[in-house]
């Protein structure tokens, strides 16, 4: 199995959630690590994928909100500094994949399946193979212990339950 590294300057890990039941808040994790091992990335079913997100690097473009998300009301980063994902099964359908794995948030581990689209393979100007993937999953944050919310006077709640996770990856062979 070959090891692959994520090119963080050409990759992103983001999320979005409903705000006040009328709009979306988007954010990202600026610091993360990934370990990808595969016999051949042209066939992702041979891969083992491990991600770890540094929750302190959360960025929603609002410092007060980011600090609240880091608090015990949400991620409780003093006790749970990372979000972890480890693949357990990968299936292929054409150029698309279903990557199932164990996602751990705030000490709670649940299986999650990402829909993954193979973006293609190329060779960069320095002669290095480059593979691209886009992945998306939806989780219910409350199932992971992220239950804080506030009722709105007009009905509904401040923060939606469903979180859409978006991952854009560019990977290269490990040096």
Secondary structure, DSSP 4 states (H G I P E B T S, - for coil): -EEEEE-GGG-EEEEEEEETTTEEEEEEES-EEEEEEES-TTSGGG-EEEEEEEGGGEE-S-HHHHHHHHSTTTT-TTT--EEEEEEEEEEEETTEEEEEEEEEETTEEEEEEEEEEEEEEEE-TTS-EEEEEEEEEEEEGGGGT-----B-TTSSBSEEEEEEEEEEEEEEE--
